[in-house]
């Protein structure tokens, strides 16, 4: 198992958001977290990459165990160098080109020389279909193209896992399609991904594993085909029926 989280708890202002979450993601899996708004999905993802510090929990990643609320800056850096995060809102530098956005972290955070970084950056842009847009600035790109640059930035870091936080939530349907197509390609290539999304059809056809959350707990977790065809919890079945428009 590449990533295993146990008993993850997180609260804000005396309100409990995550209540003893357990989950696991194996190498090569595309795991999707589903659930209604307010379920704690994004908070969980941010805790798993230490954009938020959990109040409690244990993380086992690539064979090493971490106490999530007691990790040192060195341990967090060590861990983050093996992961990548794709945000809802792209988080690109507005004054840098597509290629510069991809290479900035490689050069500044990882100490990579510019020539090597640019080679890796171009390879990543090629993978998301944007090599010809290397010199475009964010304002010259559509939302879907900006998100694909953000995915290229994640890929260029050669992560063992990529966390996606609702990567299409800010996009209209046409642009959503192009981003999801890139993610389908990554899944086909065996990229390990943990994805928060409301795209039910994408979850059904692309993911290996479904994690259904509500009210800060995991209601159900299992192989995608099992969860969609024979959900074990009534609430899971209700959610999938509503979100998929009664198609499943």
C-alpha positions as CSV (number, residue, x, y, z in Angstrom):
1,X,0.0,0.0,0.0
2,X,1.5,3.4,-1.0
3,X,-0.6,5.6,1.3
4,X,-2.5,4.6,4.4
5,X,-4.1,7.1,6.8
6,X,-5.5,6.1,10.2
7,X,-7.8,7.9,12.6
8,X,-7.4,11.4,11.0
9,X,-9.2,14.1,13.0
10,X,-9.4,17.8,12.4
11,X,-11.5,20.5,13.9
12,X,-11.9,24.3,13.5
13,X,-13.2,26.6,16.2
14,X,-14.5,23.7,18.3
15,X,-16.3,22.2,15.3
16,X,-15.2,18.7,14.4
17,X,-14.7,18.4,10.6
18,X,-12.9,15.0,10.3
19,X,-13.9,12.3,12.7
20,X,-11.5,9.4,12.7
21,X,-11.0,9.0,9.0
22,X,-9.3,5.8,7.7
23,X,-8.4,5.4,4.0
24,X,-5.8,3.8,1.8
25,X,-4.5,4.2,-1.8
26,X,-2.4,1.6,-3.5
27,X,0.2,2.3,-6.1
28,X,-1.4,2.7,-9.5
29,X,-4.9,3.4,-8.1
30,X,-7.1,6.2,-9.1
31,X,-9.2,6.6,-5.9
32,X,-12.1,9.1,-5.8
33,X,-13.6,10.7,-2.8
34,X,-17.3,11.5,-3.2
35,X,-19.8,13.1,-0.9
36,X,-22.1,16.1,-0.4
37,X,-20.9,19.6,0.2
38,X,-19.6,20.0,3.7
39,X,-18.6,16.3,4.1
40,X,-15.0,17.2,4.8
41,X,-13.6,16.0,1.5
42,X,-11.3,19.0,0.8
43,X,-10.2,19.3,4.4
44,X,-9.2,15.6,4.3
45,X,-7.2,16.2,1.1
46,X,-5.5,19.2,2.6
47,X,-4.6,17.3,5.7
48,X,-3.1,14.5,3.7
49,X,-0.7,17.0,2.1
50,X,-0.3,19.1,5.3
51,X,-1.8,22.3,3.9
52,X,-3.8,21.8,7.1
53,X,-2.3,20.2,10.2
54,X,-4.5,17.3,11.5
55,X,-5.3,17.3,15.2
56,X,-4.6,13.5,15.3
57,X,-3.8,10.7,12.9
58,X,-1.1,8.4,11.6
59,X,0.1,8.4,8.0
60,X,2.0,5.5,6.5
61,X,3.5,6.5,3.1
62,X,5.9,4.5,1.0
63,X,6.8,2.3,4.0
64,X,7.4,5.2,6.4
65,X,5.2,6.0,9.4
66,X,4.4,9.6,10.4
67,X,2.5,11.0,13.4
68,X,0.5,13.6,11.5
69,X,0.1,16.2,14.3
70,X,3.8,16.0,15.2
71,X,5.7,16.1,11.9
72,X,8.7,18.3,11.7
73,X,9.3,20.7,8.8
74,X,11.9,18.3,7.5
75,X,9.5,15.4,7.5
76,X,6.8,17.4,5.8
77,X,9.3,18.5,3.1
78,X,10.5,14.9,2.7
79,X,6.9,13.8,2.2
80,X,5.8,16.6,-0.1
81,X,8.8,16.0,-2.4
82,X,7.1,12.7,-3.2
83,X,3.6,14.2,-3.7
84,X,1.8,16.9,-5.8
85,X,-1.4,18.8,-5.3
86,X,-3.8,20.2,-8.0
87,X,-6.0,22.9,-6.7
88,X,-9.6,24.0,-7.7
89,X,-8.4,27.5,-8.6
90,X,-5.2,26.6,-10.6
91,X,-2.9,28.7,-8.4
92,X,-0.7,29.7,-11.3
93,X,1.8,32.7,-11.2
94,X,0.1,35.3,-13.4
95,X,3.4,36.9,-14.4
96,X,5.0,33.7,-15.6
97,X,4.5,31.7,-18.8
98,X,3.1,28.1,-18.8
99,X,6.6,26.7,-18.9
100,X,7.8,29.0,-16.1
101,X,4.9,28.0,-14.0
102,X,5.8,24.3,-14.4
103,X,9.6,24.8,-13.8
104,X,9.5,27.3,-11.0
105,X,9.1,24.7,-8.3
106,X,11.7,22.4,-9.8
107,X,14.3,25.1,-9.8
108,X,13.5,27.0,-6.6
109,X,12.2,24.2,-4.3
110,X,14.1,21.2,-5.7
111,X,17.3,22.9,-6.8
112,X,17.2,21.6,-10.3
113,X,19.3,23.3,-13.0
114,X,17.3,25.4,-15.5
115,X,18.1,23.2,-18.6
116,X,16.9,20.0,-16.9
117,X,13.9,21.7,-15.5
118,X,12.8,23.1,-18.8
119,X,13.2,19.6,-20.4
120,X,11.0,18.1,-17.7
121,X,8.6,21.0,-18.0
122,X,8.2,20.6,-21.8
123,X,7.7,16.8,-21.4
124,X,4.9,17.5,-18.9
125,X,3.3,20.2,-21.1
126,X,3.4,17.7,-24.0
127,X,1.7,15.1,-21.8
128,X,-1.3,17.5,-21.2
129,X,-1.4,18.7,-24.8
130,X,0.0,22.2,-24.2
131,X,3.6,22.1,-25.6
132,X,2.6,24.7,-28.2
133,X,1.4,27.0,-25.3
134,X,4.8,27.1,-23.5
135,X,5.1,30.9,-23.8
136,X,1.5,31.8,-23.0
137,X,0.6,33.6,-19.8
138,X,-2.4,32.5,-17.7
139,X,-4.5,35.4,-19.0
140,X,-4.0,34.0,-22.5
141,X,-5.3,30.6,-21.6
142,X,-8.8,29.2,-21.0
143,X,-9.7,27.9,-17.6
144,X,-9.3,24.3,-18.8
145,X,-5.8,25.1,-20.3
146,X,-4.8,26.8,-17.0
147,X,-5.8,23.7,-15.1
148,X,-3.9,21.5,-17.5
149,X,-0.8,23.6,-16.9
150,X,-1.4,23.0,-13.2
151,X,-1.5,19.3,-13.9
152,X,1.7,19.5,-15.9
153,X,3.3,21.3,-12.9
154,X,2.3,18.4,-10.7
155,X,3.6,15.8,-13.2
156,X,6.9,17.5,-13.7
157,X,7.7,16.8,-10.0
158,X,7.6,13.0,-10.7
159,X,5.3,12.4,-7.7
160,X,4.4,9.0,-6.3
161,X,0.8,10.4,-5.8
162,X,-1.2,13.4,-7.0
163,X,-4.0,14.9,-4.9
164,X,-6.7,16.6,-7.0
165,X,-9.1,18.9,-5.2
166,X,-12.2,19.2,-7.4
167,X,-10.1,20.1,-10.4
168,X,-13.1,20.9,-12.6
169,X,-15.3,22.8,-10.2
170,X,-14.4,26.2,-11.7
171,X,-14.9,25.1,-15.3
172,X,-17.9,25.0,-17.7
173,X,-18.8,21.6,-19.3
174,X,-16.6,21.9,-22.4
175,X,-13.5,22.8,-20.4
176,X,-14.3,20.2,-17.8
177,X,-14.2,17.5,-20.6
178,X,-10.6,18.4,-21.6
179,X,-9.3,18.3,-18.0
180,X,-11.0,15.0,-17.3
181,X,-9.6,13.6,-20.5
182,X,-6.1,14.3,-19.3
183,X,-6.9,12.7,-16.0
184,X,-8.3,9.6,-17.8
185,X,-5.0,9.4,-19.7
186,X,-3.0,9.6,-16.4
187,X,-5.2,6.8,-14.9
188,X,-4.6,4.7,-18.0
189,X,-0.8,5.2,-17.5
190,X,-1.0,4.0,-13.9
191,X,-0.6,7.3,-12.2
192,X,-1.5,7.1,-8.5
193,X,-4.2,9.7,-7.8
194,X,-6.6,10.6,-4.9
195,X,-9.3,12.8,-6.4
196,X,-12.1,14.8,-4.8
197,X,-14.8,15.4,-7.4
198,X,-18.5,15.7,-8.1
199,X,-18.1,14.1,-11.5
200,X,-20.0,10.9,-11.0
201,X,-19.5,9.5,-14.5
202,X,-15.8,10.1,-14.3
203,X,-15.6,8.4,-10.9
204,X,-17.6,5.4,-12.2
205,X,-15.6,4.9,-15.4
206,X,-12.1,5.9,-14.4
207,X,-11.5,5.2,-10.7
208,X,-10.5,1.9,-9.1
209,X,-11.8,2.8,-5.6
210,X,-14.6,4.9,-4.2
211,X,-14.5,6.6,-0.8
212,X,-17.9,8.1,0.1
213,X,-17.8,10.6,2.9
214,X,-20.5,12.5,4.8
215,X,-20.4,14.6,8.0
216,X,-16.7,14.0,8.5
217,X,-16.7,10.2,8.3
218,X,-16.2,7.6,5.7
219,X,-19.6,6.0,5.2
220,X,-18.4,3.5,2.7
221,X,-15.2,2.5,0.8
222,X,-14.7,-0.1,-1.8
223,X,-13.9,-1.1,-5.3
224,X,-15.7,1.2,-7.8
225,X,-17.7,-1.5,-9.5
226,X,-18.9,-2.8,-6.1
227,X,-19.9,0.5,-4.7
228,X,-21.8,1.5,-7.9
229,X,-23.5,-1.8,-8.4
230,X,-24.1,-3.0,-4.9
231,X,-23.5,-0.2,-2.3
232,X,-23.5,-1.5,1.2
233,X,-25.0,1.6,2.8
234,X,-28.4,3.1,2.1
235,X,-26.9,6.6,2.2
236,X,-24.4,5.7,-0.4
237,X,-27.1,4.4,-2.7
238,X,-29.2,7.5,-2.2
239,X,-26.3,9.8,-3.0
240,X,-25.3,8.0,-6.2
241,X,-28.9,7.8,-7.4
242,X,-29.4,11.6,-6.9
243,X,-26.0,12.7,-8.3
244,X,-26.2,10.4,-11.3
245,X,-29.7,11.4,-12.3
246,X,-31.1,7.9,-11.6
247,X,-28.9,6.3,-14.2
248,X,-27.3,3.7,-11.9
